[in-house]
Amino acid sequence: MREGQIHTFTIKPVVLAAGVLVFLCLTICAQSTRNLTPLQLQIEKQQQRLASGDEEERRDALMRLGAMHLAAASRLALPALNDPSPIIRVTAAKAILALDPSESSAALLPLLNDKDEFVRRETAYALGATRSRTATAALTDRLLNDKEAGVRGAAAVALGEIGDENAVIPLASVLAPQISAPAKSKRKPEANPFVLRAAAVALGQIKNRAGTPALISAVSNEKFPDDVRREAARSLGLLGDPSAIPALQSASLSEDPFLARLANESLRKLSH
């Protein structure tokens, strides 16, 4: 009995100490949680959900983080850019846009080379939203060289949103390769209407007159889809180059009422 009693008295302090430590830890954690604002608690909750094995839960967590429009929330989404799932990578690309443009652009650029077309396309749109000129070169490469029209079109849209004048010549070469493309270029002329239209719109957004010849060629090209010619007419009005007046006058007589209206609107802008 004496040995048993000695054993009992040696173990109880250890158990008591362990219990005290657990209590202290729980108390500190509880106090720490109470010190967080409701928004910080929500961010912490979504961060925990990002570790879920369920793809839909991770995607929802990323969407909620992105919807907060806070750099602290966006930063938690950065690791998801390397997620095995394409839909998670795409959702993360949108969720990080509250970061500084240079930081978000740097994080997104590698995804322009993703093997998945969906990821490349949505990354291009996300880069356009950053408005960061650091993305111009990579987006230009996708515009000219990507095999998928959806990616090329998204790159054109993004270049227009960024507004970097360095993109004018590449965009013009897509719209009118006979004018702007290098003489030794082996690239096939762009035939996809969405890409052509996006290039015409982007040139108008950038507003550099170096794009005028390509836009004049596009608005005058009766083989082009109507919506491409319409956007070329609209963009010529935005550029404000008087050399476009003859082409716009001709387009104003078009049987396409929408093209005729846009050409007349652009002519009025050029006359002021």
C-alpha positions in Angstrom: 0.0 0.0 0.0 2.8 2.4 0.8 4.3 2.0 -2.7 0.8 2.5 -4.2 0.4 5.6 -2.1 3.7 7.0 -3.2 2.8 6.3 -6.8 -0.5 8.1 -6.4 1.1 11.2 -4.9 3.8 11.4 -7.6 1.3 11.3 -10.6 -1.3 13.7 -9.3 0.8 16.9 -9.6 1.7 15.9 -13.2 -1.9 15.5 -14.1 -2.8 18.7 -12.4 -0.1 20.6 -14.2 -1.2 19.3 -17.5 -4.8 20.2 -16.8 -3.7 23.7 -15.9 -1.8 24.1 -19.1 -4.7 22.9 -21.2 -7.0 25.4 -19.4 -4.5 28.2 -19.9 -4.2 27.4 -23.6 -8.0 27.3 -24.1 -8.4 30.6 -22.2 -5.7 32.3 -24.3 -7.2 31.0 -27.5 -10.7 32.1 -26.5 -9.4 35.6 -25.6 -7.5 35.8 -28.9 -10.7 34.9 -30.8 -12.7 37.5 -28.8 -10.1 40.1 -29.8 -10.7 39.5 -33.5 -13.2 41.7 -35.4 -16.1 40.0 -37.1 -14.4 40.5 -40.5 -11.1 39.0 -39.2 -13.1 36.0 -37.9 -14.7 35.6 -41.3 -11.3 35.7 -43.0 -9.9 33.1 -40.6 -12.9 30.9 -41.2 -12.4 31.0 -45.0 -8.7 30.3 -44.5 -9.5 27.1 -42.7 -11.9 26.1 -45.4 -9.2 26.4 -48.0 -7.6 23.3 -46.5 -10.7 21.2 -47.2 -10.4 18.2 -49.4 -13.7 19.1 -51.0 -13.2 21.1 -54.2 -16.5 23.0 -54.0 -15.8 24.1 -50.4 -12.4 25.5 -51.4 -13.9 27.3 -54.4 -16.6 28.8 -52.2 -14.0 29.9 -49.7 -12.0 31.6 -52.4 -15.0 33.4 -53.8 -15.9 34.7 -50.3 -12.3 35.9 -49.8 -12.3 37.7 -53.2 -15.7 39.3 -52.4 -14.2 41.0 -49.4 -12.0 43.2 -51.7 -9.3 43.3 -49.0 -5.6 42.7 -49.5 -5.4 40.5 -46.4 -8.1 38.2 -47.7 -6.6 38.1 -51.2 -3.2 37.2 -49.9 -4.6 34.0 -48.4 -5.8 33.0 -51.9 -2.3 33.0 -53.4 -1.4 29.4 -52.6 -4.5 28.3 -54.5 -3.1 29.5 -57.8 -1.1 26.2 -57.7 -4.1 24.0 -56.8 -4.4 20.8 -58.9 -7.9 21.7 -59.9 -8.3 24.2 -62.9 -11.5 25.7 -61.4 -9.7 26.4 -58.2 -6.8 28.1 -60.0 -9.2 30.2 -61.9 -11.2 31.2 -58.8 -8.0 32.1 -57.1 -6.9 34.2 -60.0 -10.0 36.4 -59.4 -9.7 36.3 -55.6 -6.3 37.9 -55.5 -7.2 41.1 -57.3 -7.4 43.2 -54.2 -3.6 43.0 -53.9 -1.4 45.7 -55.3 -1.5 45.5 -59.2 2.2 44.7 -59.5 1.9 41.9 -56.9 -1.2 40.3 -58.3 0.2 40.6 -61.9 3.4 38.9 -60.8 1.4 36.1 -59.2 -0.8 35.6 -62.2 1.7 35.7 -65.1 2.8 32.1 -64.7 -0.8 30.9 -65.3 -0.7 32.3 -68.8 1.3 29.2 -69.6 -1.0 26.8 -67.9 -1.8 23.7 -69.8 -5.5 24.3 -69.4 -7.1 26.7 -71.9 -9.8 27.7 -69.4 -7.1 28.8 -66.9 -5.1 30.7 -69.5 -8.2 32.5 -70.7 -9.5 33.6 -67.3 -6.0 34.6 -66.2 -5.8 36.9 -69.2 -9.1 38.5 -68.1 -7.8 38.8 -64.5 -4.6 40.5 -65.7 -6.6 43.0 -67.6 -8.4 43.8 -64.4 -5.1 44.6 -62.7 -4.4 47.3 -65.3 -0.7 46.5 -64.8 1.6 47.2 -67.7 3.9 44.5 -66.5 1.6 42.0 -68.1 1.7 43.6 -71.6 4.5 41.5 -73.0 3.1 38.2 -71.8 -0.5 39.0 -73.0 0.9 40.1 -76.4 2.5 36.7 -76.7 -0.8 35.0 -75.9 -2.6 37.2 -78.4 -0.2 36.3 -81.2 0.7 32.7 -80.4 -1.9 30.9 -78.4 -3.6 28.1 -80.2 -7.0 28.8 -78.7 -9.1 31.6 -80.0 -10.7 32.1 -76.6 -7.3 32.9 -75.0 -6.3 35.2 -77.9 -9.5 37.1 -77.6 -9.1 37.4 -73.8 -5.6 38.7 -74.3 -6.9 41.4 -76.7 -9.5 42.4 -74.2 -7.0 42.6 -71.4 -4.6 44.7 -73.5 -7.3 47.2 -74.2 -8.1 47.4 -70.5 -4.4 47.9 -69.6 -4.1 50.6 -72.2 -0.4 50.2 -72.9 0.7 51.8 -76.2 3.2 49.0 -76.6 0.3 46.8 -77.5 -0.9 48.9 -80.4 1.3 47.3 -83.2 0.5 43.7 -82.1 -3.2 44.5 -82.0 -3.1 46.2 -85.3 -1.2 43.2 -86.8 -4.1 41.0 -85.7 -6.7 43.2 -87.3 -4.8 44.1 -90.5 -1.7 41.8 -91.0 -1.1 43.1 -94.5 -0.4 46.5 -93.0 1.1 45.9 -89.6 2.5 42.4 -89.4 6.3 41.9 -89.9 7.1 41.0 -93.5 8.6 37.6 -92.6 5.8 36.6 -90.2 4.6 33.1 -90.7 1.6 33.5 -88.5 -1.7 32.8 -90.2 -4.1 35.8 -90.5 -6.6 35.9 -87.6 -10.0 34.6 -88.7 -11.9 34.4 -85.4 -14.6 37.1 -85.2 -14.3 37.4 -81.4 -10.5 38.0 -81.6 -10.9 40.5 -84.4 -13.6 42.4 -82.6 -11.6 42.5 -79.4 -8.6 43.8 -81.2 -10.7 46.6 -82.8 -12.2 47.5 -79.4 -8.8 47.5 -77.7 -7.2 49.9 -80.2 -10.0 52.3 -79.5 -9.4 52.0 -75.7 -5.7 52.7 -76.1 -6.4 55.7 -78.3 -3.0 55.8 -80.1 -3.2 56.9 -83.7 -0.7 54.2 -84.8 -3.7 52.0 -84.8 -5.6 54.1 -87.4 -4.5 52.3 -90.6 -5.5 48.9 -89.2 -8.9 50.3 -88.1 -9.4 51.9 -91.5 -8.6 48.6 -93.2 -11.1 46.8 -90.9 -14.0 49.2 -91.3 -13.5 49.1 -95.1 -13.2 45.3 -95.3 -16.6 44.0 -96.5 -15.5 40.4 -95.8 -15.2 41.1 -92.1 -18.2 40.3 -89.9 -20.5 43.3 -89.3 -19.7 43.6 -85.6 -15.9 43.8 -86.3 -16.5 46.6 -88.8 -18.8 48.4 -86.3 -16.2 48.3 -83.5 -13.6 49.6 -85.9 -15.8 52.5 -86.8 -16.4 53.3 -83.1 -12.7 53.1 -82.3 -11.8 55.4 -85.2 -14.0 58.0 -83.5 -12.1 57.5 -80.2 -8.7 57.9 -81.9 -9.7 61.2 -83.5 -7.5 60.9 -86.5 -8.8 63.0 -89.5 -7.2 60.5 -91.9 -10.1 58.2 -91.1 -12.8 60.5 -92.4 -13.0 59.1 -96.0 -13.3 55.5 -94.7 -16.0 56.6 -92.2 -17.9 58.5 -94.8 -18.0 55.4 -97.0 -19.1 53.3 -94.0 -21.8 55.8 -93.1 -23.5 54.7 -96.4 -23.5 51.0 -95.5 -26.6 48.9 -95.7 -25.9 47.8 -92.2 -27.8 50.5 -90.2 -25.7 49.9 -87.0 -22.4 50.4 -88.9 -23.8 53.5 -90.7 -24.9 55.0 -87.3 -21.6 54.3 -85.6 -19.7 55.7 -88.6 -21.8 58.9 -88.5 -21.2 59.3 -84.7 -17.5 59.0 -85.3 -17.6 61.5 -88.1 -19.3 64.0 -85.7 -16.5 63.5 -83.2 -13.9 64.1 -85.8 -15.6 67.3 -87.0 -15.5 68.9 -83.5 
